[in-house]
């Protein structure tokens, strides 16, 4: 018998080498939220949304600034102009563009 907050919980499971943990819903929700938070910290999605031209070129596999300019002019990737020469690129739109160019195998 397990007690939490003065409330007995009965857990019965008959299987060798198995441990059953009983947890109340609020505690489970709190645990799940903390696990999700930790996972989000350690995933590529946690990377910065707005990236500089060098990182954009690397992700796109291009080396020329004019190639980047052409993709901007054609509206294929999103960007934000911060100052006359400081342009940031939306990582997600770049990844969507790359994904749209994928050739499926036979």
N, C-alpha and C positions, 0 to 999 in steps of 0.2 A: 504494500500500500504506500502511495506517495502522497505527501501533503504539500499543498501550495496555498498560501493565503488562508490557512485554516480550513481548506476544503479538500477532503480526501478524493483522490483519483485512483481508480482501480485499473491497473493495466495487466492483462493476462495474455501471454503469448507463449505457446509451447513449441519451442524449436531450439535445438542445441546451438550454442555459439552465437546467439542472437540477443542483442540488448534492445529493449524497447524503451523509448523515452517519451513520456507524456508531457505535453506542454499546452498551456491554455492559449486560446486564440489571440489575446492581446500581446502576449509574449512572443508568439509565433510571428505575428505581423511585424513586431519590432525587430525581431531577428532577421526576417526576410528583407526589410528595408535597409538594415545595416549591411547585409550581404550585397544587396544591389548597389548601394553607395560605394562599397569597396571595389566591386567589379567595375563600376563606371570609372573609377580613378585609374584603373590599370588597363584600360582598353584604348585602342587607337582613336575611338570616337571622342575621347577626352582631350585629344590634341587640339591645338588652337584652330578655331574655325577660319580665321582670316590669316593667310600666309603671304609671304613676300614673293617677288618674281622668281628668285632663284629656286625656291621650294616648288613653285608652280611649274617651272620648266622641268625640274627633276621628276615630278609626278607625271607630267605629260610626255616625258621622254624627248623633249626638244631642247636645242641649245641656243637657238636664235631668239633675241628679243622680238624680232619682227614676226616670228611664228606665234608668239604669245599675243602680240598686237592684233594679228589677223583673227585669232579665235575670239578676242574681245570684240573687235569690230563686227564680226559675224553674229555676235550674241550667243556664242556657244558656251562661254563660261562667264560666270558672274564676277564682277569686280567692284571695288570701291576706290574712288580717287580721293585720297586724303589731302594731298597737296599737288602742285603742278607735276612733280616727278615721283611722288610716292603713291604707288598703286598697290592695293592689297587684293588678293584673290580668294574667292570662297572655295575652301577645300572640298566641300560636298558637291558643288557644281562641277568641279574638275573630275572628281571620282565618278560622277554620273556620266560625264562626257566620255571618259575612258571606258566605262561599262557599256555605253551605247556603241562603241567601236569594236566590241568583242566579236570575233568570228567564231561561230559554233562549229565544232568538228562534225564530221560525217558519222 
